[in-house]
Amino acid sequence: MELVILLLIILPLLSGIIINFLDKYKAPVYSTYIIFVTLIISLPLLFIGPLDTFSIGGIFEFNPDRLGLLLSSYILLVSFVIHKYSINYMREEEGYVRFFSLLDFMTTNLLILVLSDNMILLFTSWHLMGVILYFLLSHNYKRKEAVEYSNLSLTTHRLADVPLLIAILIIYKELNTLKVSEAVELILSDAGTEFNISLATFLIVLSAILKSAQIPFHLWLVYSMEGPTPVSAFMHAGIVNAGAFLVNRFAPLYVNDVFSLHLAFIVGSFTAILGSALMLVQNDVKKALGYSTVGQMGYMIMELGIGAFALAVYHMMAHGIFKATLFLYSGNVIHGARKDPNIPKDEFYKAITRGREISYKVPWFFYGILTVLVPLFIFILTHIIVEEEFFEYKTSLILLFFGWITGAQVLISTFRVGREKPVLTGLISILSLTVFLLGYVVIGHGLKVFLYPDAEFMEIIYHKSFGENPLFYLEMAFMALLILFGWLFMYYSSKKKYLPLHISLYAHLSNELYIPHLYRYIKNAILKISDRLLKLTFAPAVAGSFGIFILGIDLFYIPIILLASLFIPIFPVSLFTIAFIKRMGTFMLIVLPVIGILLIGMIEVPAVMKILASITFLIHSLRLFLLRSITSFPAELYSTFIPIIWLLDKKDLVLGLFLAMIPIVFFVISKLLERRFGTSDLNLLSGIMVSTPKLALTVVFILLFSVLTPPFVSFSALYVSMSYTLLSFILLSGWFVSGIALFTKLSKILFGNKRDDIEYRDLSTAEVVSLGGFIAVMFLSGVFYLAGGM
């Protein structure tokens, strides 16, 4: 069975590679067939599983449990539908084959995510999900908005990676394992400190919240509509839902949880309400669907917050399939609207354009019965029929409450549109809601038994979610008041005179609660800080070199530390190092780290030098934002990543050589650009993604190597830094900023329009293979070295 599990991962991966060498119009068809075959292979595993964990090479560890096998089939189903739809939809688009290749890579990555047992492998997939999405959203690269908002998406996803990485470090430090299955067994056997594990679960929930588009971190989802419609469908069906999987993967850890489930419930309910409200004021169909997903993701996170883990998975799949089909059909609508802008004057159109004017007056007590008694009766009846113990837990009342309100909304909305025959419309709506809810409850209950057959475990999770917490009652009171306000608002807004509050609310909601303005302010502030740091002269370097003497360091070590700080740079002495490398040449990129590592190996590094090293990493990461030429990157990157060596244990100092490869590969790419185009200026060169695809692929290889290497090759440094909270925060901030800066700068040459004054000459296949192979060998050797030491 291990081979079958590997086939699920290998087939889409091979498809993503092979189709680049096939005919333009045949490649997507073959890609779709391969995804379909993989889907067929995955389905029997649902009935055979769960299977035992297995490992390849010590780090490629997989756990095909029920959750992983279920989501594998779901991912492949959604991927197949989107592949099939995109064959015709994307036919006339540039980068037709590239689009399908990226879809295959995303499918492969999501399969690895749901099946991985090794936490480093899981984190790699969690991180690459945002990276691949970045390239998918940038498909329409000639549109400035597409590239800009793909950068926003990448920023949010990379921010979501940070809490998960810290959580993995905490779990490893507490339980001494990087296997999820082993960590679960240890937790269930009462190993580990409750506080530290609860901190890890909090960070896992925070990571899920960030990647699941919870307000105020939702703009990446809503503003990503410049990407192709099939990408939006895949994103809403499988990517934004990943938070539910992450929490479920670490579910047993929540037996020691203290406050993270409360956070999930509060943030989720807040997002569900505001996301739905913001959806109502949108006049763009895809943006309205985006805010609809934000609201639904709020429901999903709220379900996690009350301990309904399996229900969140069901919500993830049901909403994903539903929203994917909506987006795909919206693509048909958009194509149709371009050809025929006329809008049909049907009943729904009249209901929207005429507001709330109704031709058949209905008493308000009828609305009261329709929105209070009928949905409440239906919800209670369906749950009692399927799951008698549903009402044993207080948290179930929250699901009942939200379901009641949602059902009321469905009934009254349908009734208002079909106002000519109100009674018949109401009866049909009630019957439809009953059938739907019965199916919903049956499947939800079955999935809970399928994923979590241990009833005692689920009882602990339900108790942890709220129990006797007074927050539960406050939330219920708040929601009741909110719904009461909504009813009153609806009643008065149906009068001839609109409420002033109606206009005020619309103004604030139409401005999206001013969250985009806040994002722009933060972006401008970061650029201003980066500009000032880039303009620093040698004066701070001179002052800094003397400042080392007054840091309380043992006098015996000062000469060695001062000398080492020139080779393994410490800010502001690092300014000297940059100037020295630029003057002496690239050979220094190899010599300096070797000498520096030897010097650091002679001493015990003081804690203050570790803090200074992490600050250096962050400062030079910020400086990367304003570099204008690839030629200036190697020296700056040297002072960005090499300082991490100060944080390594002596036994791991050799990992510094892997970090030293980052500036070296950037030097190589700068020379390749200059040789072919006569310049490596980021403001002069653009459009290589289509004009020189092999060179673009090489740039992408280098980019991925640069942004992935620090957290993995220097995992030891991050692990050591866990003893210092401030140090960890600064170090991870540097990792976050450096990745965003590199993606932002290199996107300028990858995307954009082809220039007429430049002759575009691509790399040969041999050059791509040699450089790409070298990078792959370096990265994998570092990862396996790390795996061997863990």
Secondary structure, 3 states (H helix, E strand, C coil): CHHHHHHHHHHHHHHHHHHHHCCCCCHHHHHHHHHHHHHHHHHHHHHHCCCCCEEECCCEEECCCHHHHHHHHHHHHHHHHHHHHHHHHCCCCCCHHHHHHHHHHHHHHHHHHHHECEHHHHHHHHHHHHHHHHHHHCCCCCCHHHHHHHHHHHHHHHHHHHHHHHHHHHHHHHHCCCEHHHHHHHHHCCCCCHHHHHHHHHHHHHHHHHHCCCCCCCHHHHCCCCCCHHHHHHHHHHHCCHHHHHHHHCHHHHHHCCCHHHHHHHHHHHHHHHHHHHHCCCCCHHHHHHHHHHHHHHHHHHHHHCCCHHHHHHHHHHHHHHHHHHHHHHHHHHHHHHHCCCCCCCHHHHHHHCCCCCCCCCCHHHHHHHHHHHHHHHHHHHHHHHCHHHHHCCHHHHHHHHHHHHHHHHHHHHHHHCCCCHHHHHHHHHHHHHHHHHHHHHHHHHHHHHHCCCHHHHHHHHHHHCCCCHHHHHHHHHHHHHHHHHHHHHHHHCCCCCCHHHHHHHHHHHCHHHHHHHHHHHHHHHHHHHHHHHCCCHHHHHHHHHHHHHCCCCCCCHHHHHHHHHHCCCCCCHHHHHHHHHHHCCCHHHHHHHHHHHHHCCCCCCHHHHHHHHHHHHHHHHHHHHCCEHHHHHHHHHHHHHHHHHHCCHHHHHHHHHHHHHHHHHHHHHHHHHHHHCCCECCCCCCHHHHCHHHHHHHHHHHHHHHHHHHHHCHHHHHHHCCCHHHHHHHHHHHHHHHHHHHHHHHHHHCCCCCCCCCCCCCCHHHHHHHHHHHHHHHHHHHHHHHHHC
